[in-house]
């Protein structure tokens, strides 16, 4: 069965093609889809599909660049361009990049199926290469627990394994091809498209790491060191810990050599409960604070990609239960998460952005009726930071505008000044905390961004014609 990826930022087109085409009839299967060019490139890197159907105009990377870069990564992958009549010239240009053909929107399903027939015939007539034993055979043996085959490879490589001669498993994440070791003869095997495992004698691994020290590998890849192996049955666990350590580059954002740290199960559980509570009470500021604290723990190496995967999937599960759909996709493993985001920091930033809608109740009109893109960005920034000190100058520097212009533009688009807007958000937040918590008035003022108790009380009274204490008492009476 030939594998297919569809790349188009219009979901209805993707779903229509997936459902309308009789893929199996022609020997094809859609294995994934992408909403932008970068995501599609990551999938090509990871899955090496037979065929990619791609739109021309997509966010982050257009279809032409995707074809060029995709061909470099996977030369045998076939591309078909999906384009509107307005992009016809681009579709023709794509033919120069080696695409199989193009379908103009709105297209007929029969047109796509006709191309599948021609591609299938072309693939049948293509001479079959004599392939060596699958390069993943050793890793398959490890995963399936075939100890006899593993022992055979170790004997052929003359790598003894015993309590007196333990082995070290090293995993390098981010390699396009294996690194040969000059001073040692490790057993090298691929574990995925860009991840390689190395088995070598404990007495040799220090020299092996030193040989990598001044190469691009140590500057661009994650190198994970597993626990010593004295029994062949320990190999699987050692490779798994080395893989987690190699993915530490995703957690910290820094390449280099890592050993897996002790798992922080209680800590991640605590953080997930904290996030769940912020979602339950619809408190975006607390949600952002929780996510920022988790981001810091990743940078400190306290969490691995295992916790990143747990965090990502947990957040996506939390929001639909609350009745809000999060427009994102679940990943099938660590590798897909790694290639989609690159770092835990980027993943967390995306989670904060994609979950914005659930916290917008009562404030939708402030952004939805604003036409100026820059003002929308300023509004979103203020909404995420209004409990911190925000000056006009800080906003001007942040968004590359003059202080006078940013004030005039904001007032024109929003209908209130920046100071008025920040004060209103703080008071609305204070009202929420007054009802939902037992915090003191002073603590609530600080939590909302007011450093002076009396100033907080005065501003609160100006907005609601009563003090914070009176508001709390009145709300409690009505419950």
C-alpha positions in Angstrom: 0.0 0.0 0.0 1.5 3.4 -1.0 1.4 6.1 1.7 -0.1 9.6 1.1 0.1 12.9 2.9 -2.3 15.8 2.1 -1.2 19.4 2.9 -3.8 22.1 2.8 -4.8 24.8 5.3 -8.5 24.4 4.4 -9.7 21.5 6.5 -12.9 20.9 4.4 -10.7 20.3 1.3 -8.5 17.8 3.2 -11.5 15.9 4.6 -13.3 16.0 1.2 -10.3 14.5 -0.6 -9.8 11.9 2.1 -13.5 10.8 2.0 -14.1 11.2 -1.7 -11.2 9.3 -3.2 -11.3 5.5 -3.3 -7.6 5.3 -2.1 -7.5 1.5 -1.5 -8.8 0.7 -4.9 -5.7 2.2 -6.4 -3.3 0.9 -3.8 -2.9 4.1 -1.7 -3.6 5.0 1.9 -3.7 8.5 3.5 -1.5 8.3 6.6 -1.5 11.9 7.7 -2.4 15.5 6.8 -0.9 18.9 7.5 -2.4 22.4 7.9 0.8 24.3 6.9 4.0 23.8 4.9 6.3 23.4 7.8 4.1 20.7 9.4 4.0 18.9 6.0 7.8 19.1 5.7 8.1 17.6 9.2 5.8 14.7 8.2 7.8 14.1 5.1 10.9 14.0 7.2 9.4 11.5 9.6 7.2 9.3 7.4 8.8 9.4 3.9 5.5 9.1 2.1 5.1 7.8 -1.5 2.9 10.7 -2.5 2.2 14.2 -1.2 -0.8 16.3 -2.4 -0.1 19.9 -1.5 -1.8 23.3 -1.8 0.3 26.3 -3.1 -0.7 28.9 -0.6 -0.2 27.8 3.0 1.0 29.4 6.2 4.6 29.2 7.4 5.9 27.6 4.1 4.2 27.7 0.7 3.8 24.6 -1.5 6.6 25.5 -3.9 9.2 25.7 -1.1 7.7 22.5 0.4 8.3 20.7 -2.9 11.8 21.9 -3.2 12.8 21.1 0.4 10.7 17.9 0.4 12.6 16.6 -2.6 15.9 17.2 -0.9 14.8 15.2 2.2 12.9 12.4 0.3 14.0 12.3 -3.4 11.6 9.4 -4.2 8.5 11.1 -2.9 6.0 12.1 -5.6 4.2 15.5 -5.4 0.9 16.6 -6.9 -0.1 20.3 -6.6 -3.6 21.4 -5.6 -4.2 24.9 -6.8 -6.9 27.4 -7.6 -7.1 29.1 -11.0 -5.5 32.3 -9.5 -2.4 30.2 -8.7 -2.2 28.5 -12.1 1.1 30.1 -12.9 2.5 28.8 -9.7 1.2 25.3 -10.5 3.0 25.4 -13.8 6.2 26.6 -12.1 5.9 23.6 -9.7 6.2 21.3 -12.7 9.8 22.5 -13.1 10.5 21.2 -9.6 9.7 17.7 -10.6 6.0 17.4 -9.6 3.9 14.7 -11.1 1.1 17.0 -12.0 -1.5 19.5 -10.7 -5.2 19.6 -10.1 -7.0 22.9 -10.4 -9.7 23.8 -7.7 -12.5 23.1 -7.8 -11.4 19.7 -8.9 -13.2 16.4 -9.7 -12.5 13.3 -7.6 -12.1 11.4 -10.9 -9.2 13.7 -11.8 -7.3 12.8 -8.7 -8.1 9.1 -9.1 -6.8 9.3 -12.7 -3.5 10.5 -11.4 -3.4 7.7 -8.8 -3.8 5.2 -11.6 -0.9 6.7 -13.6 1.3 6.9 -10.5 0.5 3.3 -9.5 1.5 2.2 -13.1 4.7 4.2 -12.9 5.6 2.7 -9.6 5.0 -0.8 -11.0 7.2 -0.3 -14.0 10.0 1.3 -11.9 12.9 -1.2 -11.5 13.0 -2.7 -8.0 16.2 -2.1 -6.2 18.0 -4.9 -4.5 17.8 -3.8 -0.9 20.0 -5.1 1.8 18.6 -6.4 5.1 16.3 -3.8 6.6 18.4 -1.2 8.4 15.9 -1.3 11.2 16.2 -5.0 11.7 18.4 -4.8 14.9 16.1 -2.2 16.5 13.1 -4.3 15.6 14.8 -7.3 17.3 15.3 -5.1 20.4 11.7 -4.0 20.4 10.4 -7.5 19.9 12.7 -9.0 22.5 14.5 -11.4 20.0 17.6 -12.0 22.2 19.0 -14.6 19.8 19.3 -12.2 16.9 20.8 -9.5 19.1 23.4 -12.0 20.4 24.2 -12.9 16.8 24.9 -9.3 15.8 27.0 -8.7 18.9 29.1 -11.8 18.1 29.5 -10.8 14.5 30.7 -7.3 15.6 33.0 -8.9 18.2 31.4 -7.0 21.0 31.4 -9.2 24.1 28.8 -8.6 26.8 29.2 -9.8 30.4 29.5 -8.3 33.9 33.2 -7.8 33.4 32.7 -6.2 29.9 29.5 -4.1 30.1 28.2 -2.2 27.1 26.9 1.4 26.9 24.0 2.4 24.8 24.2 5.9 23.2 21.4 7.4 21.2 21.9 10.5 19.0 18.8 12.4 17.9 18.9 14.7 14.9 21.3 12.9 12.6 20.7 12.6 8.9 23.3 9.8 8.6 25.3 7.9 11.2 28.6 9.2 12.6 31.4 6.8 12.2 33.7 6.2 15.2 37.4 6.2 14.4 38.9 4.9 17.6 36.2 2.3 18.4 34.0 -0.1 16.5 30.5 0.3 17.9 27.4 -1.5 16.6 25.5 1.3 14.8 21.8 1.0 13.9 19.0 3.4 12.9 16.0 3.8 15.3 14.1 6.2 13.1 14.7 8.7 10.2 17.0 10.9 12.2 17.8 8.9 15.4 20.7 6.4 15.6 21.7 4.0 18.3 25.3 3.0 19.2 26.4 0.0 21.3 30.0 0.0 22.4 32.2 -1.2 25.2 32.1 0.8 28.4 35.9 1.3 28.1 35.5 3.0 24.7 32.5 5.3 25.2 34.4 8.2 26.8 36.7 8.3 23.8 33.7 8.1 21.5 32.1 11.1 23.2 35.3 13.1 23.0 35.5 12.4 19.3 32.1 14.1 19.0 33.0 17.1 21.2 34.1 19.5 18.5 31.9 18.3 15.7 28.5 19.6 14.4 26.9 16.6 16.2 27.5 18.0 19.6 26.4 21.5 18.5 23.2 20.4 16.7 22.1 17.1 18.1 20.9 15.6 21.4 23.2 12.8 22.6 21.7 10.5 25.2 23.7 8.0 27.4 21.9 4.9 28.7 22.7 2.9 31.8 25.4 0.2 31.6 24.3 -3.1 30.1 25.6 -6.3 31.7 22.9 -8.6 30.5 21.3 -8.6 27.0 17.9 -8.3 28.7 18.8 -4.8 29.9 19.4 -3.5 26.4 15.8 -2.4 25.7 15.5 -0.4 28.9 19.0 1.2 28.4 18.1 2.2 24.9 14.8 3.7 26.1 16.5 5.8 28.8 19.2 6.9 26.3 16.5 8.0 23.8 14.7 10.0 26.5 18.1 11.6 27.4 18.7 12.4 23.7 15.4 14.2 23.5 16.5 16.4 26.4 17.5 18.8 23.6 13.7 19.3 23.1 13.2 19.9 26.8 16.0 22.4 27.4 16.3 23.9 24.0 20.1 23.1 24.0 22.0 20.4 22.1 24.6 18.4 23.9 25.2 15.3 25.9 22.6 14.1 28.5 21.9 11.3 30.9 18.2 10.7 31.8 17.3 12.2 35.1 15.1 10.5 37.7 11.5 10.8 36.7 9.5 13.6 38.3 6.1 11.8 38.2 4.7 13.6 41.3 5.8 17.0 40.0 4.2 16.6 36.6 1.0 15.2 38.2 0.9 18.3 40.5 1.3 20.6 37.5 -1.4 18.9 35.5 -3.8 19.2 38.4 -2.9 22.9 38.6 -3.7 23.3 34.9 -6.9 21.4 35.2 -8.0 23.8 38.0 -7.2 26.9 36.0 -9.3 25.5 33.1 -12.2 24.6 35.4 -12.3 28.1 36.8 -11.5 29.7 33.4 -8.6 31.7 34.8 -6.3 32.5 31.8 -3.7 34.3 33.9 -3.3 31.4 36.3 -3.2 29.1 33.2 -0.4 31.1 31.7 1.5 31.3 35.0 1.2 27.5 35.4 2.5 27.0 31.8 5.4 29.5 32.4 6.4 27.6 35.5 6.4 24.3 33.6 8.4 26.0 30.8 11.1 26.8 33.4 11.2 23.2 34.7 11.8 22.0 31.2 14.7 24.4 30.8 16.2 23.2 34.1 16.1 19.7 32.8 13.5 18.6 35.4 11.2 17.2 32.7 11.8 15.1 29.6 10.0 14.8 26.3 7.9 12.1 28.1 6.4 14.8 30.3 6.1 17.1 27.3 4.0 14.5 25.5 1.9 14.0 28.6 1.4 17.8 29.0 0.4 18.3 25.4 -2.2 15.4 25.2 -3.6 16.3 28.7 -4.3 19.9 27.7 -5.9 18.8 24.4 -8.1 16.4 26.4 -9.0 19.0 29.1 -10.5 21.6 26.7 -13.0 19.4 24.7 -14.4 18.2 28.0 -15.2 21.8 28.8 -17.1 22.2 25.6 -14.4 24.1 23.7 -12.8 22.5 20.7 -9.1 23.0 20.4 -8.0 23.0 16.7 -4.9 20.9 16.9 -3.9 17.3 16.4 -2.7 14.5 18.6 0.7 13.1 18.0 1.4 9.4 17.8 4.8 9.6 19.7 7.7 11.6 20.9 9.3 11.8 17.4 6.3 13.6 15.8 6.1 16.1 18.8 9.8 16.7 18.4 9.6 17.5 14.7 6.5 19.6 15.0 7.8 22.0 17.7 11.6 21.5 18.1 11.5 22.6 21.8 9.2 22.3 24.7 9.1 26.1 25.0 7.6 26.4 21.4 5.1 23.7 22.3 4.0 25.5 25.4 3.7 28.8 23.6 1.5 27.1 21.0 -0.7 25.5 23.7 -1.3 28.9 25.3 -2.2 30.4 22.0 -4.5 27.6 20.8 -6.5 27.5 24.1 -7.2 31.2 24.1 -10.9 30.9 23.2 -12.0 29.2 26.4 -10.8 32.1 28.5 -12.5 34.8 26.4 -16.0 34.5 27.8 -17.3 38.1 28.3 -14.4 39.7 26.5 -14.9 38.4 22.9 -16.1 41.8 21.6 -12.9 43.6 22.5 -10.9 41.6 20.0 -13.5 40.3 17.5 -14.6 43.9 16.5 -11.1 45.2 16.2 -10.0 45.4 12.5 -6.4 46.5 13.0 -4.0 43.5 13.3 -1.5 45.4 15.4 -4.1 46.4 17.9 -5.3 42.8 18.1 -1.8 41.8 19.0 -1.6 44.5 21.7 -5.0 43.5 23.1 -3.9 39.9 23.3 -0.6 40.8 25.0 -2.4 43.0 27.6 -4.8 40.2 28.3 -1.9 37.8 29.0 0.0 40.3 31.2 -2.4 42.8 32.7 -1.5 41.7 36.2 2.0 42.8 35.6 3.4 46.3 35.3 2.7 47.5 31.7 3.7 51.0 30.7 2.9 52.8 27.4 6.7 52.9 26.7 6.9 49.1 27.2 4.1 48.5 24.7 5.7 50.9 22.3 9.0 49.0 22.5 7.3 45.7 22.3 5.3 46.5 19.1 7.8 48.9 17.5 5.4 51.9 17.6 5.8 55.4 19.0 4.1 56.0 22.4 1.9 58.7 20.9 0.8 56.7 17.9 0.1 53.5 19.9 -2.2 55.6 22.3 -4.1 57.2 19.4 -4.4 53.9 17.5 -5.6 52.0 20.5 -8.2 54.6 21.5 -9.5 54.7 18.0 -9.9 51.0 17.6 -10.9 49.9 21.1 -12.8 53.0 22.3 -10.9 53.4 25.6 -7.4 54.3 26.5 -4.7 51.7 27.3 -4.7 52.7 31.0 -8.5 52.4 31.1 -8.5 49.0 29.4 -5.8 47.6 31.8 -7.7 49.0 34.8 -11.0 47.4 33.7 -9.4 44.0 33.1 -7.8 44.2 36.5 -11.1 45.0 38.2 -13.0 42.3 36.3 -10.3 39.8 37.4 -10.5 41.1 41.0 -14.3 40.6 41.0 -13.8 37.0 39.9 -11.2 36.3 42.7 -13.3 38.0 45.4 -16.1 35.6 44.7 -14.1 32.4 44.1 -11.4 32.6 46.8 -10.9 33.6 50.4 -7.8 35.7 49.7 -7.5 38.9 51.6 -8.2 42.2 49.8 -4.5 43.1 49.9 -3.6 39.7 48.3 -6.2 40.1 45.6 -4.9 43.6 44.8 -1.4 42.3 44.3 -2.6 39.3 42.3 -4.4 41.7 39.9 -1.4 44.0 39.5 -2.1 46.7 42.1 0.9 47.1 44.4 -0.9 49.7 46.6 -3.9 48.5 48.7 -5.5 52.0 48.9 -5.0 52.6 45.2 -6.7 49.3 44.4 -9.6 50.1 46.7 -10.0 53.5 45.1 -10.0 52.2 41.5 -12.3 49.4 42.4 -14.8 51.8 44.0 -14.6 54.1 40.9 -15.6 51.3 38.6 -18.3 49.5 40.8 -19.4 52.3 43.2 -18.5 50.0 46.2 -15.4 48.7 47.9 -13.9 45.2 47.3 -15.2 44.2 50.8 -18.7 45.4 50.0 -18.7 43.6 46.7 -17.6 40.4 48.3 -20.3 40.7 51.0 -23.0 41.5 48.5 -22.1 38.6 46.2 -21.9 36.1 49.1 -25.4 37.2 50.3 -26.9 36.5 46.8 -25.4 33.0 46.7 
